[in-house]
């Protein structure tokens, strides 16, 4: 699934205990709806042979012209990924619908040895099992490229108040059944999985690896964070010389290195990151990271 440029603005920001919840849009940019898979039951008219089998085994006779099947105790038990209460040696594994959000979740055995968060994995999101450790799932934004799949921490808390062990991480909730914590990154030297880029939410600030779809270059208008090309942030027009809209993209810079902003965007210099929101958390700003701002 390729994320539209606007998706980063709709992700669940700041996976700390106080963060607001949200659902991420589908590949068309609309908000994904919760989708759960109901367990199906099988029933049908009895026949002479089935009646005979019932009598020979001593099972309870059928009633109402149908046979009632009791689920096998060996089937994986359903669970809640937001609050994993599976037995020791198992984990709550969400499964994704092939073209939609997370669908269901069940307790499955943890692989031995298990792949830690951040490690490469091969299972698609809709596979019933994977090799990731407990509390993690193999995730690649529903893509077919196995090279880009990594074990991601599953969000805790609830769909309304998601949490990640890293308070600066972002919870990507693909439907309300489950979410994954995106990898934080430094836009000066991103180390994101194949096919992903370091996108910037300048006002918080947050920096996360997502499939990058932004096309707007430095100095060009943007609607939200996801519209800017990698290495640039969507900020207020007052910071960007010649900006023809309310928001425009501007490059990031390193406060401890020679100023390259004038070459990247004429009329700017490397300045400390601006505080533009009450939600701004300077603990989530990489050390020395600045923003090319109007002189």
Backbone as JSON, one array per atom type, in Angstrom:
{
  "sequence": "XXXXXXXXXXXXXXXXXXXXXXXXXXXXXXXXXXXXXXXXXXXXXXXXXXXXXXXXXXXXXXXXXXXXXXXXXXXXXXXXXXXXXXXXXXXXXXXXXXXXXXXXXXXXXXXXXXXXXXXXXXXXXXXXXXXXXXXXXXXXXXXXXXXXXXXXXXXXXXXXXXXXXXXXXXXXXXXXXXXXXXXXXXXXXXXXXXXXXXXXXXXXXXXXXXXXXXXXXXXXXXXXXXXXXXXXXXXXXXXXXXXXXXXXXXXXXXXXXXXXXXXXXXXXXXXXXXXXXXXXXXXXXXXXXXXXXXX",
  "N": [[0.85, -1.18, 0.0], [0.73, 2.13, -0.95], [1.33, 5.1, 0.66], [-0.52, 8.11, 0.57], [0.49, 11.58, 0.06], [-0.67, 13.06, 2.14], [-0.95, 11.42, 4.31], [0.82, 11.3, 6.49], [0.19, 13.45, 8.07], [-2.09, 12.58, 9.26], [-1.5, 10.48, 10.87], [-1.15, 8.74, 14.03], [-0.01, 10.82, 16.33], [2.83, 11.24, 18.56], [3.24, 8.92, 20.59], [2.79, 8.84, 23.43], [1.43, 8.5, 26.75], [-0.45, 10.59, 26.87], [-1.25, 11.13, 24.33], [-3.37, 11.98, 21.54], [-5.71, 9.82, 19.85], [-5.94, 8.33, 16.54], [-7.01, 7.22, 13.32], [-5.3, 5.83, 10.57], [-5.35, 6.84, 7.13], [-6.52, 5.01, 4.27], [-5.02, 3.7, 1.22], [-6.12, 5.52, -0.51], [-6.23, 7.79, 0.88], [-8.34, 8.22, 2.57], [-9.88, 7.9, 5.79], [-9.17, 4.91, 7.44], [-11.44, 2.32, 8.11], [-12.52, 0.42, 10.93], [-12.12, -3.03, 10.8], [-13.24, -6.17, 11.35], [-12.81, -9.67, 11.51], [-15.27, -11.97, 11.47], [-15.82, -15.07, 13.09], [-16.67, -17.92, 11.29], [-19.39, -20.22, 11.16], [-20.36, -23.59, 10.53], [-23.09, -25.17, 9.17], [-25.79, -27.4, 8.31], [-28.24, -29.38, 6.55], [-29.0, -32.53, 8.06], [-28.03, -35.85, 7.24], [-28.74, -39.29, 6.46], [-26.38, -40.69, 6.85], [-24.87, -38.99, 8.5], [-26.4, -38.94, 10.81], [-26.2, -41.54, 11.6], [-23.5, -41.63, 12.19], [-23.43, -40.01, 14.42], [-24.89, -41.48, 16.26], [-23.22, -43.71, 16.52], [-20.92, -42.77, 17.69], [-21.71, -41.71, 20.05], [-22.09, -39.01, 20.39], [-23.84, -35.9, 21.06], [-27.19, -35.81, 19.83], [-28.27, -34.26, 16.78], [-30.24, -31.26, 16.41], [-33.18, -29.65, 15.21], [-32.73, -30.11, 12.53], [-30.07, -29.52, 11.88], [-26.47, -29.67, 12.25], [-24.47, -29.03, 15.03], [-21.31, -27.7, 15.43], [-18.58, -27.94, 17.61], [-16.02, -25.71, 18.38], [-12.57, -26.57, 17.95], [-10.39, -27.1, 20.72], [-7.76, -26.57, 20.12], [-7.58, -24.48, 18.37], [-6.28, -21.2, 17.66], [-6.6, -18.75, 20.22], [-8.7, -15.85, 20.32], [-7.53, -12.42, 20.76], [-6.47, -9.26, 22.23], [-4.52, -6.96, 20.72], [-3.76, -4.49, 21.77], [-3.64, -4.85, 24.46], [-1.89, -7.22, 25.4], [-2.6, -10.32, 26.52], [-1.92, -12.93, 26.2], [-0.91, -16.38, 26.84], [2.25, -17.35, 28.43], [4.98, -17.72, 26.23], [3.5, -17.36, 24.0], [2.08, -14.92, 21.71], [0.13, -12.0, 20.94], [-1.05, -11.85, 17.82], [-1.8, -9.7, 15.29], [-3.68, -9.85, 12.24], [-3.69, -8.71, 8.92], [-6.15, -7.52, 6.64], [-6.13, -8.25, 3.16], [-6.39, -6.01, 1.42], [-6.96, -3.97, 3.1], [-7.44, -2.58, 6.45], [-6.08, -3.77, 9.65], [-7.39, -6.97, 10.51], [-8.02, -9.17, 12.36], [-7.04, -10.79, 15.43], [-5.0, -13.12, 17.12], [-3.82, -15.47, 19.63], [-0.66, -16.75, 19.19], [2.15, -19.03, 18.83], [5.36, -17.83, 19.95], [8.17, -17.28, 17.94], [11.18, -19.26, 17.88], [14.55, -18.99, 17.45], [13.45, -15.65, 18.29], [12.88, -12.73, 16.3], [14.13, -9.52, 17.03], [12.68, -6.22, 17.68], [13.04, -4.04, 14.97], [14.58, -5.74, 13.49], [15.04, -7.53, 10.38], [12.37, -9.14, 8.6], [10.17, -11.56, 7.06], [7.49, -12.28, 6.77], [4.26, -11.49, 5.52], [1.87, -8.91, 6.41], [-0.65, -10.02, 6.62], [-0.22, -12.65, 7.17], [-0.67, -15.51, 9.32], [1.26, -16.05, 11.29], [4.52, -14.93, 12.41], [8.09, -14.21, 12.61], [8.75, -12.44, 14.58], [9.5, -11.04, 17.84], [7.68, -11.31, 20.99], [5.13, -8.87, 21.35], [5.67, -7.59, 19.03], [5.39, -7.19, 15.44], [5.68, -8.31, 12.07], [6.08, -5.93, 9.62], [5.33, -3.97, 6.75], [3.95, -1.9, 5.62], [1.85, -3.07, 4.15], [3.06, -3.78, 1.79], [4.58, -5.5, -1.04], [7.25, -5.88, -1.06], [9.65, -7.68, 0.36], [12.11, -6.92, 1.33], [11.83, -4.51, 2.59], [10.49, -5.04, 4.94], [10.16, -5.02, 8.46], [10.49, -5.92, 11.94], [8.16, -4.45, 13.91], [7.33, -2.69, 16.86], [4.29, -3.37, 18.49], [1.63, -1.16, 19.04], [0.7, -0.07, 22.31], [-1.7, 0.52, 24.95], [-4.59, 1.96, 23.87], [-6.88, 2.25, 21.04], [-7.81, 4.86, 21.19], [-5.99, 6.13, 22.84], [-3.06, 5.64, 22.12], [0.12, 4.07, 22.84], [3.72, 3.99, 22.81], [6.87, 2.41, 23.47], [8.96, 4.13, 23.09], [8.63, 7.41, 23.67], [8.74, 9.33, 21.72], [8.04, 8.15, 19.4], [5.76, 7.36, 16.69], [2.47, 6.14, 16.48], [1.18, 4.13, 14.07], [-1.92, 3.48, 13.19], [-3.57, 1.18, 11.58], [-6.53, 0.94, 11.09], [-8.67, 0.08, 13.87], [-8.06, -2.26, 15.17], [-5.37, -2.87, 15.61], [-2.08, -1.37, 15.93], [1.12, -0.1, 14.8], [4.32, 0.9, 16.01], [6.1, 3.41, 14.52], [9.43, 3.72, 13.17], [11.58, 6.02, 14.68], [13.56, 8.72, 13.25], [16.44, 10.54, 11.97], [16.41, 13.32, 10.03], [18.69, 14.29, 8.82], [20.42, 12.2, 8.39], [19.01, 9.7, 7.59], [18.07, 6.35, 8.49], [16.2, 4.56, 7.42], [14.03, 1.7, 6.65], [14.2, -0.08, 3.48], [12.58, 1.55, 0.8], [11.29, 3.41, 2.36], [11.12, 6.7, 3.85], [12.39, 9.5, 5.79], [10.04, 11.27, 7.31], [8.69, 14.44, 8.35], [7.14, 16.01, 11.06], [6.85, 19.07, 11.69], [5.8, 20.8, 13.65], [5.57, 19.43, 16.04], [8.01, 18.43, 17.62], [8.11, 15.63, 15.32], [9.68, 12.75, 13.9], [9.63, 10.31, 11.55], [9.88, 7.07, 10.01], [8.36, 6.4, 7.01], [6.54, 5.2, 4.1], [7.58, 7.18, 1.54], [5.96, 9.8, -0.09], [6.05, 12.43, -0.76], [6.3, 15.24, -2.93], [6.78, 17.94, -3.18], [9.19, 20.48, -3.45], [11.95, 22.3, -1.87], [10.87, 25.49, -0.94], [8.48, 25.33, -2.27], [4.82, 25.19, -2.21], [2.92, 23.42, 0.36], [0.58, 21.13, 1.81], [0.57, 19.68, 4.13], [2.72, 17.82, 6.37], [3.44, 15.45, 4.95], [3.6, 16.18, 2.29], [5.99, 17.27, 1.51], [9.24, 16.88, 0.01], [11.82, 14.46, 0.82], [13.94, 15.39, 3.51], [13.07, 17.93, 3.76], [10.81, 20.21, 5.43], [7.38, 20.96, 6.18], [6.34, 24.13, 6.73], [5.32, 27.29, 8.27], [4.51, 30.04, 6.13], [5.93, 32.4, 6.67], [8.5, 31.65, 7.29], [9.68, 30.93, 4.96], [11.16, 32.28, 2.23], [9.44, 34.02, -0.35], [7.28, 32.3, -0.39], [4.27, 31.12, -1.71], [1.91, 30.42, -0.55], [0.0, 29.35, 2.37], [1.57, 27.52, 3.72], [4.84, 26.18, 3.24], [7.6, 24.21, 1.92], [10.74, 23.7, 3.5], [14.3, 23.25, 3.78], [16.0, 21.03, 6.13], [18.71, 21.53, 8.47], [22.08, 21.47, 9.84], [23.02, 22.62, 12.88], [25.57, 22.63, 13.88], [27.32, 22.54, 11.79], [28.88, 23.87, 8.75], [26.91, 26.47, 7.3], [24.56, 25.64, 4.97], [22.23, 26.51, 3.96], [21.68, 28.79, 2.36], [22.45, 28.01, -0.18], [20.75, 25.85, -0.59], [18.19, 26.93, -0.34], [17.71, 29.96, -1.39], [17.99, 33.03, 0.43], [17.67, 32.13, 2.98], [18.86, 31.02, 6.22], [20.61, 28.82, 8.47], [18.82, 28.04, 11.28], [17.77, 27.75, 14.76], [15.35, 25.19, 15.57], [12.0, 26.12, 15.08], [9.53, 26.88, 17.57], [6.32, 26.11, 17.23], [3.9, 25.21, 18.14], [1.69, 24.37, 20.84], [2.02, 21.75, 21.58], [4.62, 21.14, 21.21], [7.56, 19.29, 21.73], [10.6, 19.41, 22.91], [12.29, 17.36, 23.61], [12.05, 15.46, 21.71], [13.42, 16.36, 19.55], [16.11, 15.9, 17.45], [19.51, 16.27, 18.46], [21.12, 19.3, 17.68], [19.77, 19.7, 15.32], [18.55, 21.86, 12.88], [16.61, 24.36, 11.08], [16.18, 25.64, 7.86], [15.61, 28.97, 7.59], [13.89, 32.08, 6.85], [15.88, 34.99, 6.32]],
  "CA": [[0.0, 0.0, 0.0], [1.5, 3.37, -1.0], [0.66, 6.16, 1.38], [-0.65, 9.39, -0.1], [1.28, 12.57, 0.77], [-1.31, 13.63, 3.33], [-1.18, 10.43, 5.36], [1.63, 11.54, 7.68], [-0.51, 14.41, 8.92], [-3.22, 11.93, 9.91], [-1.04, 9.39, 11.72], [-1.34, 8.98, 15.46], [1.22, 11.45, 16.77], [3.27, 11.24, 19.95], [2.64, 7.78, 21.25], [2.9, 8.84, 24.88], [0.13, 8.25, 27.39], [-1.41, 11.67, 26.71], [-1.43, 11.44, 22.92], [-4.69, 11.71, 20.97], [-5.73, 8.69, 18.93], [-6.45, 8.57, 15.19], [-6.82, 6.11, 12.42], [-4.63, 6.27, 9.36], [-6.15, 6.63, 5.94], [-6.18, 3.94, 3.35], [-4.2, 4.14, 0.11], [-6.79, 6.61, -1.2], [-6.16, 8.97, 1.73], [-9.49, 8.32, 3.46], [-9.65, 7.24, 7.06], [-9.47, 3.49, 7.39], [-12.46, 1.92, 9.06], [-12.24, -0.81, 11.65], [-12.66, -4.2, 10.13], [-12.96, -7.38, 12.09], [-13.22, -10.89, 10.84], [-16.11, -12.8, 12.32], [-15.62, -16.49, 12.91], [-17.81, -18.5, 10.6], [-19.83, -21.52, 11.63], [-20.84, -24.43, 9.45], [-24.27, -25.95, 9.51], [-26.49, -27.84, 7.13], [-29.19, -30.45, 6.85], [-28.41, -33.82, 8.37], [-28.33, -36.95, 6.31], [-28.78, -40.56, 7.16], [-25.04, -41.08, 7.26], [-24.41, -38.19, 9.62], [-27.13, -39.39, 11.98], [-25.61, -42.81, 12.02], [-22.21, -41.35, 12.81], [-23.7, -39.46, 15.74], [-25.29, -42.56, 17.16], [-22.13, -44.65, 16.75], [-19.89, -42.15, 18.53], [-22.27, -41.28, 21.33], [-22.2, -37.56, 20.47], [-25.2, -35.4, 21.23], [-27.9, -35.8, 18.56], [-28.53, -32.95, 16.19], [-31.61, -30.79, 16.58], [-33.62, -28.64, 14.26], [-32.27, -30.41, 11.19], [-28.72, -29.04, 11.62], [-25.45, -30.23, 13.12], [-23.72, -27.97, 15.68], [-19.92, -28.08, 15.6], [-17.9, -27.28, 18.71], [-14.66, -25.36, 17.95], [-11.49, -27.35, 18.55], [-9.63, -26.33, 21.72], [-6.43, -26.28, 19.59], [-7.6, -23.28, 17.54], [-5.73, -20.03, 18.37], [-7.6, -17.95, 20.93], [-8.69, -14.42, 19.97], [-6.87, -11.59, 21.76], [-6.46, -7.82, 21.99], [-3.12, -6.54, 20.62], [-3.49, -3.31, 22.58], [-3.38, -5.34, 25.81], [-1.56, -8.63, 25.13], [-2.72, -11.19, 27.7], [-1.71, -14.32, 25.78], [-0.08, -17.15, 27.77], [3.69, -17.32, 28.23], [5.39, -18.47, 25.05], [2.66, -16.95, 22.88], [1.92, -13.47, 21.55], [-1.09, -11.61, 20.24], [-0.62, -11.53, 16.46], [-2.85, -9.2, 14.4], [-3.6, -10.18, 10.83], [-4.26, -7.63, 8.12], [-6.88, -7.87, 5.44], [-5.22, -8.08, 2.03], [-6.43, -4.67, 0.86], [-7.58, -3.08, 4.07], [-6.77, -2.46, 7.74], [-5.98, -4.98, 10.44], [-8.67, -7.65, 10.54], [-8.29, -10.03, 13.49], [-5.84, -11.04, 16.22], [-5.09, -14.37, 17.88], [-2.62, -15.9, 20.33], [0.12, -17.71, 18.41], [3.46, -19.26, 19.46], [6.47, -16.93, 19.64], [9.22, -18.01, 17.24], [12.43, -19.53, 18.59], [14.72, -17.71, 18.15], [12.57, -14.59, 17.82], [13.55, -11.55, 15.75], [13.81, -8.35, 17.84], [12.18, -5.02, 17.0], [14.04, -3.45, 14.09], [15.19, -6.77, 12.66], [14.37, -7.86, 9.12], [11.46, -10.28, 8.66], [9.66, -11.87, 5.72], [6.05, -12.55, 6.74], [3.35, -10.38, 5.19], [1.03, -8.53, 7.55], [-1.85, -10.86, 6.73], [0.14, -14.01, 7.55], [-1.13, -15.81, 10.69], [2.39, -16.07, 12.22], [5.76, -14.35, 11.9], [9.24, -14.55, 13.45], [9.05, -11.32, 15.5], [9.36, -11.3, 19.26], [6.4, -10.92, 21.58], [4.95, -7.44, 21.34], [6.09, -7.04, 17.74], [4.78, -7.8, 14.27], [6.38, -8.03, 10.82], [5.27, -4.9, 8.98], [5.93, -3.29, 5.61], [2.89, -1.06, 5.05], [1.09, -3.89, 3.22], [3.77, -3.86, 0.51], [5.03, -6.82, -1.47], [8.7, -5.9, -1.01], [10.09, -8.27, 1.62], [13.32, -6.26, 1.8], [11.47, -3.38, 3.43], [9.75, -5.43, 6.13], [10.9, -5.06, 9.72], [9.68, -6.17, 13.13], [7.75, -3.21, 14.55], [6.62, -2.78, 18.13], [2.85, -3.17, 18.42], [1.21, -0.08, 19.95], [-0.04, -0.42, 23.5], [-2.74, 1.48, 25.33], [-5.89, 1.75, 23.23], [-6.97, 3.03, 19.81], [-8.04, 6.27, 21.53], [-4.8, 6.67, 23.52], [-1.99, 4.68, 21.84], [1.41, 4.3, 23.47], [4.9, 3.28, 22.34], [7.9, 2.45, 24.5], [9.67, 5.38, 22.82], [7.61, 8.45, 23.71], [8.84, 10.16, 20.52], [7.6, 7.37, 18.25], [4.4, 7.59, 16.22], [1.7, 4.91, 16.29], [0.42, 4.04, 12.82], [-3.04, 2.59, 13.47], [-4.23, 0.82, 10.34], [-7.76, 0.39, 11.65], [-8.64, 0.12, 15.33], [-7.71, -3.56, 15.75], [-3.98, -2.85, 16.04], [-1.23, -0.34, 15.36], [2.55, -0.36, 14.96], [5.13, 2.07, 16.3], [7.03, 3.7, 13.44], [10.81, 3.95, 13.61], [12.05, 7.41, 14.64], [14.7, 8.91, 12.35], [17.06, 11.86, 11.91], [16.35, 13.65, 8.61], [20.02, 14.6, 8.27], [21.06, 10.94, 8.02], [18.0, 8.68, 7.89], [18.41, 4.93, 8.32], [14.89, 3.91, 7.32], [14.0, 0.51, 5.81], [14.08, 0.1, 2.03], [11.28, 2.02, 0.34], [10.74, 4.39, 3.28], [11.9, 7.9, 4.04], [12.18, 10.17, 7.08], [9.1, 12.38, 7.19], [8.83, 15.4, 9.45], [6.01, 16.79, 11.57], [7.68, 20.15, 12.23], [5.21, 21.51, 14.78], [5.52, 18.66, 17.3], [8.3, 17.83, 16.32], [8.26, 14.18, 15.24], [10.4, 12.32, 12.71], [9.29, 8.89, 11.47], [10.06, 6.38, 8.74], [7.12, 6.0, 6.35], [6.68, 5.24, 2.65], [7.63, 8.61, 1.24], [5.27, 10.17, -1.31], [6.08, 13.87, -0.95], [6.92, 15.69, -4.17], [7.06, 19.37, -3.13], [10.6, 20.77, -3.18], [12.2, 23.46, -1.02], [10.28, 26.72, -1.45], [7.18, 25.08, -2.9], [3.72, 25.05, -1.25], [2.57, 22.09, 0.87], [-0.65, 21.13, 2.61], [0.9, 19.08, 5.41], [4.07, 17.27, 6.43], [3.7, 14.41, 3.97], [3.69, 16.69, 0.93], [7.34, 17.75, 1.23], [10.24, 15.89, -0.35], [12.64, 14.07, 1.96], [14.94, 16.38, 3.9], [12.42, 19.24, 3.93], [9.68, 20.21, 6.36], [6.29, 21.86, 5.83], [6.31, 25.13, 7.8], [4.58, 28.52, 7.99], [5.05, 30.82, 5.01], [6.84, 33.44, 7.15], [9.86, 31.11, 7.39], [10.15, 30.54, 3.62], [11.12, 33.43, 1.32], [8.72, 33.85, -1.6], [6.23, 31.27, -0.29], [3.04, 31.62, -2.33], [0.74, 29.81, 0.11], [0.09, 29.44, 3.83], [2.64, 26.63, 4.14], [5.81, 25.81, 2.19], [8.66, 23.3, 2.34], [12.07, 24.28, 3.68], [15.24, 22.19, 4.16], [16.59, 20.95, 7.46], [20.14, 21.84, 8.46], [22.82, 21.08, 11.05], [23.49, 23.84, 13.55], [26.99, 22.51, 14.2], [28.1, 22.43, 10.55], [28.79, 25.07, 7.91], [25.55, 26.79, 6.86], [24.33, 25.35, 3.55], [20.85, 26.87, 3.64], [21.62, 29.75, 1.28], [22.55, 27.28, -1.45], [19.59, 24.98, -0.72], [17.02, 27.79, -0.5], [18.2, 31.34, -1.27], [17.28, 33.91, 1.34], [17.51, 31.49, 4.29], [20.05, 30.62, 6.96], [20.32, 27.74, 9.42], [18.34, 28.61, 12.55], [17.19, 26.74, 15.67], [14.02, 24.71, 15.19], [10.99, 27.02, 15.67], [8.44, 26.34, 18.39], [5.11, 26.64, 16.57], [2.72, 24.52, 18.63], [1.7, 24.07, 22.29], [2.38, 20.35, 21.76], [6.04, 20.99, 20.89], [8.32, 18.55, 22.73], [11.99, 19.51, 22.47], [12.97, 16.1, 23.87], [11.96, 14.64, 20.5], [14.2, 17.03, 18.5], [17.49, 15.43, 17.42], [20.47, 17.29, 18.87], [21.78, 20.05, 16.63], [18.96, 19.82, 14.09], [17.99, 23.18, 12.64], [15.7, 24.52, 9.95], [16.49, 26.79, 7.02], [14.55, 29.96, 7.82], [14.09, 33.36, 6.18], [16.81, 35.88, 7.01]],
  "C": [[0.88, 1.23, 0.0], [0.7, 4.48, -0.33], [0.6, 7.43, 0.54], [0.12, 10.44, 0.69], [0.66, 13.06, 2.06], [-1.36, 12.68, 4.5], [-0.4, 10.74, 6.63], [0.95, 12.51, 8.62], [-1.64, 13.76, 9.69], [-2.81, 10.75, 10.76], [-1.28, 9.75, 13.17], [-0.04, 9.52, 16.02], [1.52, 11.16, 18.23], [2.71, 10.12, 20.77], [2.95, 7.76, 22.73], [1.52, 8.66, 25.47], [-0.91, 9.33, 27.14], [-1.76, 11.94, 25.25], [-2.84, 11.16, 22.45], [-4.61, 10.56, 20.0], [-6.26, 9.12, 17.59], [-6.28, 7.33, 14.38], [-6.2, 6.63, 11.16], [-5.49, 6.0, 8.16], [-5.69, 5.44, 5.12], [-5.36, 4.52, 2.22], [-4.85, 5.26, -0.67], [-6.82, 7.87, -0.35], [-7.35, 9.12, 2.64], [-9.19, 7.58, 4.74], [-10.08, 5.8, 6.99], [-10.5, 3.15, 8.44], [-12.06, 0.62, 9.72], [-12.9, -1.97, 10.95], [-12.27, -5.43, 10.9], [-13.51, -8.56, 11.34], [-14.04, -11.74, 11.8], [-15.83, -14.26, 12.04], [-16.87, -17.08, 12.29], [-18.14, -19.85, 11.18], [-20.44, -22.27, 10.47], [-22.05, -25.21, 9.93], [-24.96, -26.35, 8.23], [-27.43, -28.96, 7.49], [-28.47, -31.74, 7.17], [-28.83, -34.82, 7.32], [-28.33, -38.23, 7.1], [-27.42, -40.97, 7.65], [-24.56, -40.28, 8.45], [-25.12, -38.59, 10.9], [-26.54, -40.67, 12.52], [-24.28, -42.57, 12.71], [-22.41, -40.82, 14.22], [-24.05, -40.56, 16.72], [-24.12, -43.46, 17.49], [-21.06, -44.06, 17.66], [-20.39, -41.71, 19.88], [-22.36, -39.79, 21.47], [-23.65, -37.15, 20.65], [-25.9, -35.38, 19.89], [-28.13, -34.38, 18.08], [-29.98, -32.58, 16.43], [-31.92, -29.79, 15.5], [-33.11, -28.87, 12.87], [-30.89, -29.87, 10.89], [-27.76, -29.65, 12.62], [-24.63, -29.08, 13.71], [-22.3, -28.45, 15.94], [-19.31, -27.27, 16.74], [-16.48, -26.97, 18.26], [-13.61, -26.19, 18.67], [-10.75, -26.51, 19.57], [-8.24, -25.96, 21.23], [-6.4, -25.04, 18.72], [-7.03, -22.1, 18.33], [-6.84, -19.2, 19.0], [-7.54, -16.5, 20.47], [-8.09, -13.59, 21.09], [-6.93, -10.12, 21.34], [-5.02, -7.34, 21.91], [-2.77, -5.33, 21.47], [-3.15, -3.68, 24.02], [-3.13, -6.85, 25.68], [-1.59, -9.44, 26.42], [-2.58, -12.66, 27.32], [-0.81, -15.05, 26.77], [1.41, -17.0, 27.46], [4.07, -18.2, 27.04], [4.55, -18.17, 23.82], [2.6, -15.42, 22.82], [0.64, -13.21, 20.79], [-0.7, -11.09, 18.86], [-1.81, -11.01, 15.65], [-2.61, -9.66, 12.98], [-4.26, -9.05, 10.05], [-5.07, -8.21, 6.98], [-6.01, -7.5, 4.25], [-5.23, -6.65, 1.5], [-7.04, -3.67, 1.84], [-6.81, -3.04, 5.36], [-6.65, -3.8, 8.44], [-7.36, -5.63, 10.58], [-8.97, -8.4, 11.82], [-6.98, -10.21, 14.25], [-6.05, -12.29, 17.05], [-3.76, -14.67, 18.55], [-1.92, -16.97, 19.51], [1.47, -17.91, 19.09], [4.49, -18.22, 19.02], [7.58, -17.77, 19.02], [10.45, -18.2, 18.13], [13.53, -19.83, 17.56], [13.82, -16.65, 17.52], [13.38, -13.4, 17.32], [13.16, -10.31, 16.56], [13.26, -7.21, 17.0], [13.32, -4.38, 16.21], [14.69, -4.44, 13.17], [14.38, -7.05, 11.41], [13.5, -9.1, 9.3], [10.84, -10.45, 7.28], [8.15, -12.0, 5.65], [5.26, -11.3, 6.36], [2.43, -10.12, 6.37], [-0.16, -9.46, 7.73], [-1.52, -12.31, 7.07], [-0.27, -14.28, 9.0], [0.01, -15.82, 11.71], [3.56, -15.33, 11.58], [6.88, -14.7, 12.88], [9.56, -13.48, 14.48], [8.79, -11.71, 16.95], [7.97, -10.91, 19.76], [6.31, -9.41, 21.66], [5.35, -6.79, 20.05], [5.44, -7.82, 16.61], [5.6, -7.42, 13.04], [5.52, -7.08, 9.99], [6.03, -4.24, 7.84], [4.93, -2.42, 4.91], [2.15, -1.78, 3.93], [1.75, -3.98, 1.85], [4.22, -5.28, 0.21], [6.54, -6.97, -1.34], [9.18, -6.42, 0.34], [11.3, -7.55, 2.19], [13.01, -5.11, 2.74], [10.74, -3.75, 4.7], [10.66, -5.53, 7.34], [9.93, -5.41, 10.85], [9.43, -4.83, 13.81], [7.08, -3.52, 15.89], [5.13, -2.54, 17.89], [2.46, -2.11, 19.45], [0.46, -0.65, 21.16], [-1.11, 0.61, 23.79], [-4.07, 1.11, 24.73], [-5.91, 2.53, 21.93], [-7.16, 4.53, 20.08], [-6.82, 6.93, 22.19], [-3.64, 5.68, 23.34], [-0.69, 5.06, 22.53], [2.49, 3.5, 22.76], [5.95, 3.37, 23.43], [8.79, 3.67, 24.34], [8.61, 6.49, 22.73], [7.63, 9.35, 22.49], [8.44, 9.4, 19.27], [6.16, 7.71, 17.9], [3.72, 6.25, 16.03], [0.91, 5.02, 15.0], [-0.68, 3.01, 13.04], [-3.8, 2.33, 12.18], [-5.56, 0.15, 10.66], [-7.6, 0.33, 13.15], [-8.2, -1.19, 15.96], [-6.29, -3.55, 16.29], [-3.25, -1.68, 15.39], [0.23, -0.72, 15.57], [3.27, 0.96, 15.2], [6.15, 2.25, 15.18], [8.41, 3.98, 13.99], [11.13, 5.45, 13.57], [13.29, 7.52, 13.75], [15.24, 10.32, 12.49], [17.11, 12.25, 10.44], [17.69, 14.03, 7.99], [20.72, 13.34, 7.78], [20.11, 9.8, 8.33], [18.5, 7.26, 7.63], [17.12, 4.12, 8.25], [14.98, 2.64, 6.47], [13.84, 0.87, 4.33], [12.67, 0.55, 1.66], [10.62, 3.03, 1.26], [11.67, 5.59, 3.39], [11.55, 8.55, 5.36], [11.29, 11.38, 6.87], [9.05, 13.18, 8.49], [7.49, 16.04, 9.8], [6.64, 17.93, 12.36], [7.13, 20.74, 13.52], [5.28, 20.74, 16.08], [6.83, 18.65, 18.1], [8.35, 16.32, 16.44], [8.9, 13.84, 13.92], [10.24, 10.81, 12.62], [9.49, 8.34, 10.07], [8.7, 5.94, 8.2], [7.4, 5.89, 4.86], [6.56, 6.69, 2.18], [6.97, 8.91, -0.1], [5.32, 11.64, -1.6], [6.85, 14.28, -2.2], [7.31, 17.17, -4.12], [8.51, 19.62, -2.7], [10.72, 22.0, -2.28], [11.66, 24.72, -1.69], [8.91, 26.56, -2.05], [6.09, 24.9, -1.84], [3.5, 23.6, -0.82], [1.29, 22.22, 1.68], [-0.4, 20.59, 4.01], [2.26, 18.44, 5.29], [4.38, 16.32, 5.29], [3.85, 14.89, 2.55], [5.1, 17.1, 0.54], [8.29, 16.6, 0.89], [11.14, 15.61, 0.86], [13.73, 15.11, 2.23], [14.38, 17.77, 4.02], [11.2, 19.09, 4.82], [8.65, 21.24, 5.91], [6.08, 22.84, 6.99], [5.52, 26.36, 7.35], [5.3, 29.35, 6.93], [6.07, 31.86, 5.46], [8.28, 32.97, 7.23], [10.48, 30.85, 6.02], [10.05, 31.73, 2.66], [10.35, 33.11, 0.03], [7.63, 32.81, -1.56], [4.9, 31.85, -0.78], [1.78, 31.04, -1.7], [0.9, 29.97, 1.61], [1.25, 28.64, 4.38], [3.55, 26.33, 2.96], [6.88, 24.9, 2.79], [9.98, 24.05, 2.47], [13.02, 23.19, 4.16], [15.59, 22.19, 5.64], [18.07, 21.27, 7.35], [20.76, 21.39, 9.78], [23.43, 22.32, 11.66], [24.99, 23.81, 13.84], [27.88, 22.4, 12.99], [28.03, 23.73, 9.77], [27.38, 25.24, 7.34], [25.42, 26.57, 5.35], [22.96, 25.82, 3.1], [20.76, 27.83, 2.46], [21.68, 29.09, -0.08], [21.31, 26.41, -1.67], [18.31, 25.77, -0.97], [17.46, 29.24, -0.3], [17.32, 32.19, -0.36], [17.06, 33.31, 2.71], [18.88, 31.25, 4.93], [19.65, 29.56, 7.98], [19.99, 28.34, 10.78], [17.83, 27.49, 13.45], [15.76, 26.41, 15.25], [12.95, 25.59, 15.86], [9.95, 26.28, 16.49], [7.14, 26.95, 17.86], [3.83, 25.99, 17.05], [2.82, 24.31, 20.13], [2.13, 22.64, 22.58], [3.86, 20.11, 21.53], [6.78, 20.33, 22.04], [9.78, 18.54, 22.3], [12.79, 18.25, 22.76], [12.97, 15.2, 22.64], [12.71, 15.27, 19.33], [15.62, 16.51, 18.54], [18.48, 16.56, 17.71], [21.1, 17.97, 17.66], [20.98, 20.23, 15.36], [18.34, 21.2, 14.0], [17.12, 23.18, 11.4], [16.11, 25.77, 9.17], [15.33, 27.77, 7.09], [14.91, 31.28, 7.17], [15.0, 34.26, 7.02], [16.06, 37.06, 7.64]]
}
